[in-house]
Amino acid sequence: MTEPSSPDSPSTPASGSLDRKMEAWSARFSEPMSELVKRYTASIDFDKRLWQADIRGSLAHAAMLAMEGIINPHDFAAIEKGMNQIRAEIESGKFEWKLELEDVHLNIEARLTALIGDAGKRLHTGRSRNDQVATDVRLWLRGEIDLIVELLVDLQKALLTLAEQNADVIMPGFTHLQVAQPVSFGHHMLAYVEMFSRDAERMVDVRKRVNRLPLGAAALAGTSFPIDRQLVAQMLGFDELCQNSLDAVSDRDFAIEFTAAASLLMVHVSRLSEELVLWMSQSFGFIDIADRYCTGSSIMPQKKNPDVPELARGKTGRVVGHLMSLITLMKGQPLAYNKDNQEDKEPLFDTVDTLKDTLRIFAEMMGGITVKPEAMRLAALKGYATATDLADYLVKKGMAFRDAHEAVAHAVRICQDRGIDLADLSIDELKKFSPLVGNEVKEVLTLEGSVAARKHVGGTAPEGVRTQIIRHQKRLNTD
């Protein structure tokens, strides 16, 4: 047990002396670190965003040390008071972040010791920066995942509103970017709701593995102090403990897994972006994006460019690149902690920032989309989109599907030669391709008939679309 300090007369060394002493390894060396190496190895410029997690984790650690009698209650009270002052200083912008103190952890600890003396020096009892940083990153990422899940809900709600407003609007469905079959525009939007709902599920699942406490692993082997890791986990809201000290300090699987889920989420954003860009072009003219999400040209006054979805496509590559960076970072590391792991934060931080910004702007942008039903309808009529419906009609009349497929293919070729749609052929002309054709065939060849016929679960019929919307609304707890 560490000898307790007197609460009435804390030792408060001079600032310069303190800064040197905060280089916990400095007594081992015969010369100071070069200024170039200080800049090269410091992480304070980017890891100071972990300050809230660092203070929270330190307070839980200190509370446990006091409960277990490893530090006395007066030291814990001083630590609490000092941390509250540091929190206020950071929030007000008065806190001085020092490069020579390397990172967020030593900056906060140095300030704490300057404020409360020896009690601050006892805070680090039973832990290392190795398990401390691993805890801080997990605490921070856990909160960010919760926010990302909320933002995914907002985006899904925006897509549901757009789907509900356009459940009866018919557009061409594409395969190979060729007109394939007519679908409801609402149905098309629900496809992205499904994608983003899976993204939310993945984030929730990743959170389970993020939410494991490494604190107590110390440098790599654990600590000889009688700590209670489960108590710290409960105070910090961790579901489980990391069970192996070597793995606890060196594991970055959780960061890689999060970035993998983030990459897939951004791939979905990118696919939606590509369609928005295509649909807004004059060649399609299916939608218009509100002016506030677009820009003009420096030379062509008529231009209205869909910059937000275009940039989101580009940012997808950025996030996927961060995934590759983290995987490559870890692939050659032996156990346990290595300085390489300092490089995990910038890709992780930027991934989180990119996701949050993208989801926020897309949730807003989708609410500012104007749908152009007539342009969609005209496009759906261009590609013989009801050809499959005619083939299905003949099959229901008793023809084998392959024979029906062949007969309709001949009909399409005739229509192509004459520049007309299948629906423009007369009943007599259609009977030439099969005597099974009856007068009711015309209903089959309409866009509305085609879409309405697909009313099974997952189909594009407007009534099915509305059923799916209600299902999603209940899932998201919307009205």
N, C-alpha and C positions, 0 to 999 in steps of 0.2 A: 504494500500500500504506500502511495506517495505521501510524504510528510506534508500536512496541511499548512497553508499560509495563514497569517493573522488577517482577519477581515478588516481590522482597523488601520493597519499600516502596510498597504501593498507596496511591493517594490516596483518602481516605475522608472526604468532606465531611459536614458536619452534616446531621442529618435534615431540618430545615426547609429548608435551602438545597437539598438534594437534591430534595425534593418539588417545589420551584419549578422546578428545572432539568428535571424530568421532563416538565413542560409544554414539549414540544420546540419549540413555536411561540411561546412566551411573549415572547421577545425582540423579536418583530415588533410587539407591542402596547404601548400607552401606559397601559393601565389593566387591572387584574385582572378576571377573569371574575366576574360576579355570582353570589351564592350560589344564586339561583333557577335560573340557567342551568346551574350545576354539577349541581344535582339533576336538571334536565330532560334534560341530555345524558349523564349518567353511566349506565353499563350494568353496573357492578360487582356490583350486587345480584343480577343473573341470569346474567351471563356468567362469574362465577367458577367455575362448574361445568366450564369448559374448562381448568382449571389443569393437569391432567395432560397434555392434548394440547399445551398451550402449552409446558410444560417439555420434553416429548419433542421437539417441533418445534424449539425453541430449541437443544437439545443437538445435534441433527442438523445444524442450520445452523452452529453453532459448530465442530463437528467438520470440516465441509466447509471452512469458512474457514481452519482450521488446516492441513488437508491441502493447500490451495491456496496456503498461505503468506501469506494475507491478514491473519491474526492469528498470533502466535507460540505455540508449544506451551505456554509457561508461562501465557499468558492462557486458553487452552483448559482447562488443568488447573484453574485457579482458577474458571472458569465451571462446570465439572463439580462441583467441591467445593461451590460456592455453591448450585447448583441442588439438590444432594442435601440440603443443609441446609434449603432452602426447602421441598422436598418433605416433609421430616420435620416442619417447623413446621406446614404445612397439614394433614397427616394427624393431628397431635396437637391441632389446634384453636388453636395458639398464634400463628398468622400473623395479622397485623393488616391487614385489608382497609380501604383508605382511599378514601373517596368522591372526594376531591380529585384522586386519580390516575385517575379516570374508569373504567378497565376492568381486566380481569384481566392484560392484557399489561403495562401500565405499572406496576401494583402489583408484579408479579413482577420486572420489570426494576429498579424502584427499590430493592426489597429486595436484589436481587443486587448492585447497585452499592454499597449501604450495607455489604454484607458483604465485597466483594472490591475495591472501588475502581474504578480506571480500566479494568481488564479487563472489568468489567460494562458499561461504556460502549461497549466495542468490539463487544459481542454484536450490536447492531442494524446493524452494517455490512452493506451490500448488501441490506437488506430494508426494508420499510415495514410499518406496522400493517395496511395494506390487504391485502398478500399473506399477512401473518402470521395475521390473523383468518380469512381464507379457508381457510388450511391447517389451523388449529386446528379449525374447524367440520367440515371434511371428515374429519379424523382422529377426532374425537369421534363423528360420525354413523356412520362406518364400523363402529366398535365396537358402537354401539347397534343397527345393522342386524343384525349377527351375533347379538346377544342376542335380538332379535325373531324371527329365523328359528328359533333354538332353542326359543323359547316357542311358536311356531307348531307345531313338531314335537310338543311336549308336549300341546298341545290336540288335534292330530290323533290322537295315541295314545289320549287319553281317549275321543274319539269312536269310535275303532276298537274299544276295549274294550266300549263300550256297544252298538255294532253287532253284535259277535260274540255277546254275551250275548242278543241279541234278534233274531237273524236269522230265526227262525221266527214271531215275533210279528207278527200282521197288524193293520194300521190302515187307516183310509180315506185314500187320496190325494185331494188337493183340487185343483180348478181353480176360480177365482172364489170360493174358500172354500166351494164346494159339493162334496159327496161325488162323486168322479169314478170312481176304480177302486181296488181294494184293493192295498196295497203292504206290503212288509216294513218294520217299524220300523227294522231294521238298514239296509235300503236307504236309508231316509230320512236316517239319520245319515251314510251314506256320501256323500250329496249335499254335506253341509257339509265333509267331508274333502276332496272335490274342490275346493270353493271355497277353503279355507284352503291347500291345496297350490298353487293358482295364486297366492295371495297371497305365499307363500314364494318362488315362482319370480320374481314381480315384484320382491320385495325383493332377491333375489340379482342380478337384472338392473340394478336401480337402483344397487346397490353398485358396479358396474363404472364408472359415470359419476361416482359420488362419489369413487372411488379414483384421482383424477388430481391431481397436485401443482401448485398455483398458486405455491408459494414460488419466488422468483427473479424474479417479475414486478415486485417492488418496488411503487412507488406506482401506476404505470400503464405505464411505458415500458421496464421492465427496469432493469438496473444496469450501470455501467461497470466494476465489479469483475469479475475473471476467475473467476466462480463455476462450479461443476459441479452443475447441477440434477439430472442423472441420478443422481449419487452420493447426493444427499439423498433422492431418490425411493427408491433401493434401501435406504437406511438406515431409512426410515419405512414401507417396504412398499407404496408406491404403484405401481400397474401402469403408469401413463402420466404424461406431463407435460401440463399445459395449454399449448397451443402458441402462444397469442397473449396477450401481457401485458395488453392492455386487457380482453380477455374474462376472463382469469384472475382479476383482482381484482374484477370487477363481476358475474360470473356467479353466479346463485343458482338456476339451473335444477335443480341436483341437489336442493336443498331443496324446491323446488316438486314435483319428480317424486316425491320420497320422500313428501311429504304427500299427493299424489294417490294413491299406492299405499296409504298408511295410511288414507285416506278410504274406499277401496274395501274394504279389510280390515274397517273398522268397519261398513260397510254390511252385510257378511256377518254380522258379530257381531249387528247390529241385527235382521236377518231371523231369525236363530236365537233371539234374545231375544224377538221378537214371538211366535214359535211356542211358546216355553217359557211365556210369560205366558198364552197362550190355552189350552194343554194343561193347565196347572195350575188353571185356573178350574173352578168347579163345573159349568159348562155342558159342558165337555169331560171333565175328570177323567182324562186320559190318563196323567199323571205326577204325582209329588210331588217337590219340591225339598227337600233337607235343611234342617232348621231353621236351621242356622248361616249360611245364605245368604238368610234371609228375616227380616222384621220383623213386629211386630204393630201394632195400632191403639191410639191413645191413648184411644179412646172405645168401640170395638167389640171386646169380649174374644174373640170367635170368629175374628177375622181372622188370616190368615197371608199376608202380602204378598210377592210375588217381587221384592223391591227391587233385587237385583243385575241381573237382565236388564232391568228397567225403567230403571235408571240407565244401563246400557250403551246403550240406545236413545237416551237423552238425550245421552250423551257422543259419540255418532256425529255429532250436529249440531255439537258443539264442534269436532271434528276437521275436518269439512267446512268449517266456518267459518274455521279456520286456513288451509286451502288457498286459500279465497277471499281471505283477508288477504294471503298471500304473492304471489298472482297480481296483486292490485291494487297491492301495494307496488312491484312491478317494472315495471308497464306504462308508466309515464311517465318512467322514468329514462334520461337520456342516458348515454353512456359517459364516464368510467369509473366509479370508486367515488364514491358519494354517501352522506351521513350517513343517508339513508333506510334504508340496509342494516343499520343497527343494529337496526331493527325486525324483522329476520328471525328473531332468536334466540328470543324468547319464544313465538311460535307454534310454532316447530320444537321447542323444548324440551318444551312442553306436549303436543304431539302424541306425542312419544316416550314421555313419562311416562304418558300416557293409554293408549297401546297396551300398554306393558309391564304396567301394573296390570290392565288388562282381560283380557289373555291369561292372566296368572297365575291370576286368580280364576276364569276360565271353565274352564281346564284342571282345576282342583280341583272346581268346582261340577258339571261334567258327570259326575264320578265319584261324586257324591252324589245322583244322580237315581234315583228308584224308578219303574219302568215298571209300568203297570196294564193288562195284556193284555186282560182281559175287557171293560173299558170301551172299549178301542180296537175290539175285535171287534164289540161291540154297535153302535158308531157306524158301522162299515163296512157293517153290515147294513141301515142306515136309508135309504141313498141309492141303492138299486138299482145297487150298484157293479159287478155282474157283467153289466150290460146289454150292454156292448161284447163280452164273451165270447160271449153268445148270438148277437149279430150276426156275429161272426167264425165261430162254429160253422156258421151257415147259409151263409155265404160258402164255407166249406170243403166244404159239401154241394152247391155249384153255383149258389147264388143270387147275383145281382149285389149288390154292397155296398150301394148306395142302396136297393134293394128290402129287403134285410135290415135296414137301418137303420130303414126305415119300419115293418116288421113288428114289430120289437122295441119301437119307440116306442108302438105300439098296445097291446102287452102291458104295458108299464110303466103306461100310463094305466089299464088295467083293474085292475092291482095297487094303484095309488094310490086308486082308487075303493073298493076292498075292504079297504084298509089291510093288505096283505100284501106279501111279497117275491116276486120272480120264482121263487125256489126253492120257494115254497109252492104254485105252480100245478102241477096234475097234468099227466101226460104228455098226456092227451087234450085238456086245455085248451090246452097249448102247441101241439099239432098244429093247432088251429084257426087259428093265426097263420101256420103253414106246414106243409104235408104232409111237408116234409123232416125234421122233428123225429123223432128216434129215442129209444129208451129210455136211451141213454148220455148224453143231454143233461143229466141231473141232475148228473153229475160236473163239467160245464162251469160250472154255476151255483153251485158252492161257492166260498167265499173261498179255500180252500186250492188248489183246482184252478185258479182264476184266477191266483193268484200263481205257482204252480209252472209254469204254461204259458209264462211269460215268462223263459225260461232262456238267451236269447241274451246276448251281451256288452252290459253296461249295463242289463239287465233286472232285475226285482225278485225273481226266483225265489231262494229261500233258498240253493240250491246256487251260483247266480251271485254272491250276496252274499258267501258264504264265499270264493269265488275272488277277488273284489275285495279282501276283507280281507287275504288272503295277499299279494296284489300290493302293497297299501299298506304292509303290515308289512315286506316286503322293501325297499321304497323307503325306509322310515324306519329300516331296520336294527334292527327289533324282532324278538323271538322269535315 
